[in-house]
Amino acid sequence: MKYFIMMPGDTAESALYESNELGEDTGFGVFWAGQGLSALMKMVDFEPEMLTQTKILDDKKKYYTITEFLDKIRKLKVKLN
């Protein structure tokens, strides 16, 4: 399943941009990180106030909070593409 970072004002079409892709859970215990994960980590360091306004969207159009997303990938090995 693929996950996308959604900032205020982003639309479902915005998720199609590579910069919004957090990564993909391949189902084999690995989460392949995309550019969006780097953006999320920078947000944690430099703009934490934005975290409450940010949502995560999966490829089935379901939304998650950042905490819910991190709970989903918590046990996965994160690898960079």
N, CA, C and O atoms as CSV, one atom per row, in Angstrom:
chain,resi,resn,atom,element,x,y,z
A,1,MET,N,N,0.851,-1.171,0.000
A,1,MET,CA,C,0.000,0.000,0.000
A,1,MET,C,C,0.898,1.235,0.000
A,1,MET,O,O,1.894,1.285,0.721
A,2,LYS,N,N,0.547,2.215,-0.798
A,2,LYS,CA,C,1.288,3.471,-0.844
A,2,LYS,C,C,0.636,4.504,0.067
A,2,LYS,O,O,-0.580,4.525,0.253
A,3,TYR,N,N,1.488,5.358,0.627
A,3,TYR,CA,C,1.033,6.417,1.509
A,3,TYR,C,C,1.564,7.754,1.008
A,3,TYR,O,O,2.664,7.840,0.461
A,4,PHE,N,N,0.756,8.797,1.208
A,4,PHE,CA,C,1.083,10.130,0.707
A,4,PHE,C,C,0.881,11.154,1.809
A,4,PHE,O,O,-0.051,11.044,2.606
A,5,ILE,N,N,1.755,12.149,1.852
A,5,ILE,CA,C,1.626,13.233,2.813
A,5,ILE,C,C,0.770,14.326,2.190
A,5,ILE,O,O,0.992,14.730,1.048
A,6,MET,N,N,-0.209,14.799,2.950
A,6,MET,CA,C,-1.138,15.802,2.456
A,6,MET,C,C,-1.090,17.034,3.360
A,6,MET,O,O,-1.431,16.982,4.542
A,7,MET,N,N,-0.662,18.120,2.773
A,7,MET,CA,C,-0.580,19.390,3.487
A,7,MET,C,C,-1.908,20.137,3.313
A,7,MET,O,O,-2.694,19.795,2.430
A,8,PRO,N,N,-2.161,21.147,4.141
A,8,PRO,CA,C,-3.382,21.942,3.968
A,8,PRO,C,C,-3.443,22.491,2.538
A,8,PRO,O,O,-2.468,23.046,2.033
A,9,GLY,N,N,-4.583,22.331,1.909
A,9,GLY,CA,C,-4.772,22.813,0.541
A,9,GLY,C,C,-4.464,21.780,-0.525
A,9,GLY,O,O,-4.820,21.976,-1.687
A,10,ASP,N,N,-3.809,20.678,-0.159
A,10,ASP,CA,C,-3.542,19.615,-1.130
A,10,ASP,C,C,-4.832,18.901,-1.487
A,10,ASP,O,O,-5.742,18.788,-0.666
A,11,THR,N,N,-4.898,18.426,-2.706
A,11,THR,CA,C,-6.033,17.639,-3.173
A,11,THR,C,C,-5.567,16.204,-3.419
A,11,THR,O,O,-4.374,15.912,-3.349
A,12,ALA,N,N,-6.507,15.320,-3.705
A,12,ALA,CA,C,-6.144,13.933,-4.002
A,12,ALA,C,C,-5.191,13.872,-5.195
A,12,ALA,O,O,-4.347,12.978,-5.270
A,13,GLU,N,N,-5.321,14.810,-6.120
A,13,GLU,CA,C,-4.422,14.854,-7.272
A,13,GLU,C,C,-2.995,15.221,-6.851
A,13,GLU,O,O,-2.031,14.806,-7.494
A,14,SER,N,N,-2.865,15.995,-5.776
A,14,SER,CA,C,-1.546,16.370,-5.269
A,14,SER,C,C,-0.763,15.142,-4.821
A,14,SER,O,O,0.466,15.125,-4.872
A,15,ALA,N,N,-1.482,14.122,-4.384
A,15,ALA,CA,C,-0.825,12.905,-3.911
A,15,ALA,C,C,-0.039,12.225,-5.024
A,15,ALA,O,O,0.874,11.446,-4.750
A,16,LEU,N,N,-0.378,12.507,-6.260
A,16,LEU,CA,C,0.290,11.872,-7.388
A,16,LEU,C,C,1.706,12.390,-7.599
A,16,LEU,O,O,2.496,11.759,-8.301
A,17,TYR,N,N,2.034,13.528,-7.003
A,17,TYR,CA,C,3.380,14.071,-7.142
A,17,TYR,C,C,4.353,13.239,-6.320
A,17,TYR,O,O,4.051,12.835,-5.197
A,18,GLU,N,N,5.514,12.991,-6.891
A,18,GLU,CA,C,6.540,12.199,-6.217
A,18,GLU,C,C,6.923,12.800,-4.868
A,18,GLU,O,O,7.240,12.074,-3.925
A,19,SER,N,N,6.892,14.112,-4.783
A,19,SER,CA,C,7.268,14.789,-3.537
A,19,SER,C,C,6.272,14.520,-2.408
A,19,SER,O,O,6.603,14.725,-1.240
A,20,ASN,N,N,5.067,14.069,-2.730
A,20,ASN,CA,C,4.057,13.762,-1.712
A,20,ASN,C,C,4.079,12.292,-1.285
A,20,ASN,O,O,3.451,11.934,-0.288
A,21,GLU,N,N,4.781,11.451,-2.011
A,21,GLU,CA,C,4.771,10.027,-1.697
A,21,GLU,C,C,5.665,9.726,-0.494
A,21,GLU,O,O,6.881,9.909,-0.542
A,22,LEU,N,N,5.031,9.260,0.586
A,22,LEU,CA,C,5.780,8.873,1.781
A,22,LEU,C,C,6.522,7.567,1.541
A,22,LEU,O,O,7.653,7.394,1.995
A,23,GLY,N,N,5.891,6.663,0.836
A,23,GLY,CA,C,6.508,5.384,0.549
A,23,GLY,C,C,5.461,4.301,0.402
A,23,GLY,O,O,4.259,4.560,0.331
A,24,GLU,N,N,5.970,3.061,0.359
A,24,GLU,CA,C,5.093,1.926,0.098
A,24,GLU,C,C,5.418,0.767,1.037
A,24,GLU,O,O,6.576,0.398,1.230
A,25,ASP,N,N,4.360,0.209,1.610
A,25,ASP,CA,C,4.463,-1.008,2.408
A,25,ASP,C,C,4.335,-2.169,1.429
A,25,ASP,O,O,3.262,-2.406,0.875
A,26,THR,N,N,5.427,-2.886,1.220
A,26,THR,CA,C,5.435,-3.956,0.226
A,26,THR,C,C,4.798,-5.240,0.731
A,26,THR,O,O,4.563,-6.164,-0.048
A,27,GLY,N,N,4.516,-5.307,2.029
A,27,GLY,CA,C,3.923,-6.507,2.582
A,27,GLY,C,C,4.958,-7.547,2.984
A,27,GLY,O,O,4.586,-8.639,3.414
A,28,PHE,N,N,6.230,-7.244,2.860
A,28,PHE,CA,C,7.294,-8.162,3.221
A,28,PHE,C,C,8.134,-7.637,4.383
A,28,PHE,O,O,9.318,-7.951,4.499
A,29,GLY,N,N,7.505,-6.834,5.241
A,29,GLY,CA,C,8.197,-6.289,6.395
A,29,GLY,C,C,9.087,-5.109,6.089
A,29,GLY,O,O,9.919,-4.722,6.909
A,30,VAL,N,N,8.912,-4.522,4.885
A,30,VAL,CA,C,9.748,-3.400,4.454
A,30,VAL,C,C,8.859,-2.247,4.013
A,30,VAL,O,O,7.864,-2.439,3.314
A,31,PHE,N,N,9.233,-1.058,4.432
A,31,PHE,CA,C,8.578,0.161,3.960
A,31,PHE,C,C,9.600,0.900,3.112
A,31,PHE,O,O,10.611,1.378,3.626
A,32,TRP,N,N,9.337,0.993,1.807
A,32,TRP,CA,C,10.228,1.694,0.883
A,32,TRP,C,C,9.870,3.172,0.906
A,32,TRP,O,O,8.812,3.570,0.419
A,33,ALA,N,N,10.752,3.979,1.472
A,33,ALA,CA,C,10.488,5.402,1.682
A,33,ALA,C,C,10.607,6.195,0.384
A,33,ALA,O,O,11.443,5.903,-0.471
A,34,GLY,N,N,9.752,7.201,0.260
A,34,GLY,CA,C,9.786,8.134,-0.854
A,34,GLY,C,C,10.191,9.522,-0.381
A,34,GLY,O,O,10.559,9.714,0.778
A,35,GLN,N,N,10.119,10.481,-1.290
A,35,GLN,CA,C,10.519,11.859,-0.975
A,35,GLN,C,C,9.674,12.474,0.123
A,35,GLN,O,O,10.166,13.296,0.896
A,36,GLY,N,N,8.420,12.092,0.202
A,36,GLY,CA,C,7.536,12.653,1.214
A,36,GLY,C,C,7.970,12.349,2.640
A,36,GLY,O,O,7.703,13.132,3.551
A,37,LEU,N,N,8.640,11.212,2.840
A,37,LEU,CA,C,9.112,10.879,4.186
A,37,LEU,C,C,10.214,11.839,4.611
A,37,LEU,O,O,10.285,12.224,5.778
A,38,SER,N,N,11.066,12.224,3.684
A,38,SER,CA,C,12.096,13.226,3.992
A,38,SER,C,C,11.444,14.547,4.360
A,38,SER,O,O,11.886,15.225,5.288
A,39,ALA,N,N,10.395,14.916,3.635
A,39,ALA,CA,C,9.676,16.155,3.933
A,39,ALA,C,C,9.041,16.092,5.321
A,39,ALA,O,O,9.059,17.076,6.060
A,40,LEU,N,N,8.488,14.952,5.666
A,40,LEU,CA,C,7.878,14.782,6.991
A,40,LEU,C,C,8.933,14.913,8.087
A,40,LEU,O,O,8.686,15.554,9.109
A,41,MET,N,N,10.092,14.319,7.886
A,41,MET,CA,C,11.149,14.397,8.895
A,41,MET,C,C,11.655,15.833,9.062
A,41,MET,O,O,11.950,16.260,10.178
A,42,LYS,N,N,11.754,16.570,7.965
A,42,LYS,CA,C,12.156,17.975,8.050
A,42,LYS,C,C,11.103,18.788,8.796
A,42,LYS,O,O,11.432,19.698,9.556
A,43,MET,N,N,9.843,18.451,8.572
A,43,MET,CA,C,8.757,19.148,9.255
A,43,MET,C,C,8.858,18.930,10.765
A,43,MET,O,O,8.644,19.854,11.549
A,44,VAL,N,N,9.181,17.714,11.159
A,44,VAL,CA,C,9.332,17.407,12.584
A,44,VAL,C,C,10.417,18.296,13.194
A,44,VAL,O,O,10.258,18.809,14.302
A,45,ASP,N,N,11.523,18.472,12.461
A,45,ASP,CA,C,12.652,19.249,12.972
A,45,ASP,C,C,12.453,20.760,12.904
A,45,ASP,O,O,12.836,21.480,13.826
A,46,PHE,N,N,11.854,21.243,11.809
A,46,PHE,CA,C,11.844,22.684,11.563
A,46,PHE,C,C,10.475,23.359,11.620
A,46,PHE,O,O,10.407,24.571,11.826
A,47,GLU,N,N,9.391,22.619,11.446
A,47,GLU,CA,C,8.046,23.203,11.468
A,47,GLU,C,C,7.055,22.290,12.196
A,47,GLU,O,O,6.040,21.905,11.615
A,48,PRO,N,N,7.325,21.943,13.436
A,48,PRO,CA,C,6.451,20.992,14.134
A,48,PRO,C,C,5.002,21.472,14.276
A,48,PRO,O,O,4.094,20.657,14.440
A,49,GLU,N,N,4.787,22.769,14.216
A,49,GLU,CA,C,3.412,23.279,14.306
A,49,GLU,C,C,2.551,22.827,13.126
A,49,GLU,O,O,1.324,22.822,13.227
A,50,MET,N,N,3.171,22.451,12.021
A,50,MET,CA,C,2.442,21.985,10.835
A,50,MET,C,C,1.949,20.544,10.979
A,50,MET,O,O,1.076,20.113,10.226
A,51,LEU,N,N,2.490,19.810,11.921
A,51,LEU,CA,C,2.141,18.394,12.064
A,51,LEU,C,C,0.660,18.184,12.342
A,51,LEU,O,O,0.076,17.205,11.877
A,52,THR,N,N,0.052,19.082,13.088
A,52,THR,CA,C,-1.371,18.922,13.416
A,52,THR,C,C,-2.264,19.188,12.214
A,52,THR,O,O,-3.425,18.779,12.204
A,53,GLN,N,N,-1.739,19.869,11.200
A,53,GLN,CA,C,-2.514,20.193,10.006
A,53,GLN,C,C,-2.246,19.233,8.852
A,53,GLN,O,O,-2.846,19.355,7.784
A,54,THR,N,N,-1.355,18.288,9.067
A,54,THR,CA,C,-0.938,17.372,8.026
A,54,THR,C,C,-1.662,16.040,8.172
A,54,THR,O,O,-1.822,15.525,9.279
A,55,LYS,N,N,-2.098,15.487,7.041
A,55,LYS,CA,C,-2.766,14.185,7.038
A,55,LYS,C,C,-2.004,13.242,6.118
A,55,LYS,O,O,-1.213,13.663,5.274
A,56,ILE,N,N,-2.265,11.976,6.306
A,56,ILE,CA,C,-1.671,10.940,5.471
A,56,ILE,C,C,-2.811,10.264,4.708
A,56,ILE,O,O,-3.848,9.937,5.285
A,57,LEU,N,N,-2.611,10.061,3.426
A,57,LEU,CA,C,-3.604,9.434,2.552
A,57,LEU,C,C,-2.999,8.156,2.001
A,57,LEU,O,O,-1.839,8.143,1.590
A,58,ASP,N,N,-3.786,7.068,1.988
A,58,ASP,CA,C,-3.277,5.851,1.355
A,58,ASP,C,C,-3.874,5.704,-0.047
A,58,ASP,O,O,-4.731,6.492,-0.448
A,59,ASP,N,N,-3.421,4.703,-0.779
A,59,ASP,CA,C,-3.870,4.547,-2.158
A,59,ASP,C,C,-5.308,4.049,-2.271
A,59,ASP,O,O,-5.833,3.912,-3.376
A,60,LYS,N,N,-5.950,3.774,-1.123
A,60,LYS,CA,C,-7.366,3.415,-1.113
A,60,LYS,C,C,-8.225,4.590,-0.669
A,60,LYS,O,O,-9.412,4.435,-0.381
A,61,LYS,N,N,-7.606,5.772,-0.619
A,61,LYS,CA,C,-8.276,7.039,-0.273
A,61,LYS,C,C,-8.701,7.123,1.185
A,61,LYS,O,O,-9.649,7.836,1.516
A,62,LYS,N,N,-8.005,6.397,2.064
A,62,LYS,CA,C,-8.273,6.477,3.504
A,62,LYS,C,C,-7.257,7.425,4.127
A,62,LYS,O,O,-6.069,7.381,3.808
A,63,TYR,N,N,-7.745,8.288,5.026
A,63,TYR,CA,C,-6.885,9.261,5.697
A,63,TYR,C,C,-6.463,8.758,7.080
A,63,TYR,O,O,-7.202,8.041,7.754
A,64,TYR,N,N,-5.248,9.160,7.481
A,64,TYR,CA,C,-4.690,8.823,8.781
A,64,TYR,C,C,-4.067,10.077,9.383
A,64,TYR,O,O,-3.678,10.999,8.667
A,65,THR,N,N,-3.979,10.095,10.699
A,65,THR,CA,C,-3.166,11.120,11.351
A,65,THR,C,C,-1.713,10.655,11.227
A,65,THR,O,O,-1.450,9.507,10.869
A,66,ILE,N,N,-0.794,11.535,11.520
A,66,ILE,CA,C,0.618,11.150,11.473
A,66,ILE,C,C,0.889,10.042,12.484
A,66,ILE,O,O,1.641,9.111,12.197
A,67,THR,N,N,0.289,10.134,13.647
A,67,THR,CA,C,0.473,9.098,14.675
A,67,THR,C,C,-0.049,7.749,14.190
A,67,THR,O,O,0.614,6.728,14.377
A,68,GLU,N,N,-1.214,7.733,13.578
A,68,GLU,CA,C,-1.771,6.477,13.058
A,68,GLU,C,C,-0.869,5.882,11.975
A,68,GLU,O,O,-0.658,4.670,11.934
A,69,PHE,N,N,-0.338,6.740,11.099
A,69,PHE,CA,C,0.565,6.275,10.049
A,69,PHE,C,C,1.830,5.674,10.658
A,69,PHE,O,O,2.247,4.585,10.265
A,70,LEU,N,N,2.439,6.367,11.604
A,70,LEU,CA,C,3.665,5.869,12.225
A,70,LEU,C,C,3.419,4.559,12.969
A,70,LEU,O,O,4.287,3.688,12.996
A,71,ASP,N,N,2.239,4.418,13.570
A,71,ASP,CA,C,1.890,3.155,14.226
A,71,ASP,C,C,1.806,2.018,13.211
A,71,ASP,O,O,2.188,0.887,13.515
A,72,LYS,N,N,1.309,2.310,12.003
A,72,LYS,CA,C,1.183,1.296,10.961
A,72,LYS,C,C,2.540,0.813,10.464
A,72,LYS,O,O,2.696,-0.367,10.150
A,73,ILE,N,N,3.523,1.707,10.388
A,73,ILE,CA,C,4.815,1.299,9.837
A,73,ILE,C,C,5.859,1.036,10.928
A,73,ILE,O,O,7.018,0.754,10.622
A,74,ARG,N,N,5.465,1.126,12.150
A,74,ARG,CA,C,6.381,1.024,13.289
A,74,ARG,C,C,7.243,-0.234,13.264
A,74,ARG,O,O,8.430,-0.165,13.585
A,75,LYS,N,N,6.690,-1.358,12.901
A,75,LYS,CA,C,7.432,-2.622,12.940
A,75,LYS,C,C,8.128,-2.952,11.610
A,75,LYS,O,O,8.783,-3.987,11.488
A,76,LEU,N,N,7.981,-2.079,10.632
A,76,LEU,CA,C,8.586,-2.325,9.328
A,76,LEU,C,C,10.004,-1.769,9.267
A,76,LEU,O,O,10.319,-0.802,9.961
A,77,LYS,N,N,10.846,-2.360,8.460
A,77,LYS,CA,C,12.163,-1.820,8.191
A,77,LYS,C,C,12.002,-0.758,7.120
A,77,LYS,O,O,11.454,-1.024,6.051
A,78,VAL,N,N,12.480,0.446,7.406
A,78,VAL,CA,C,12.367,1.540,6.451
A,78,VAL,C,C,13.629,1.557,5.594
A,78,VAL,O,O,14.749,1.626,6.101
A,79,LYS,N,N,13.415,1.492,4.282
A,79,LYS,CA,C,14.531,1.522,3.332
A,79,LYS,C,C,14.298,2.646,2.356
A,79,LYS,O,O,13.162,2.947,1.990
A,80,LEU,N,N,15.395,3.272,1.934
A,80,LEU,CA,C,15.310,4.361,0.980
A,80,LEU,C,C,15.388,3.838,-0.438
A,80,LEU,O,O,16.148,2.916,-0.737
A,81,ASN,N,N,14.585,4.445,-1.315
A,81,ASN,CA,C,14.643,4.087,-2.739
A,81,ASN,C,C,15.895,4.606,-3.366
A,81,ASN,O,O,16.119,4.402,-4.559
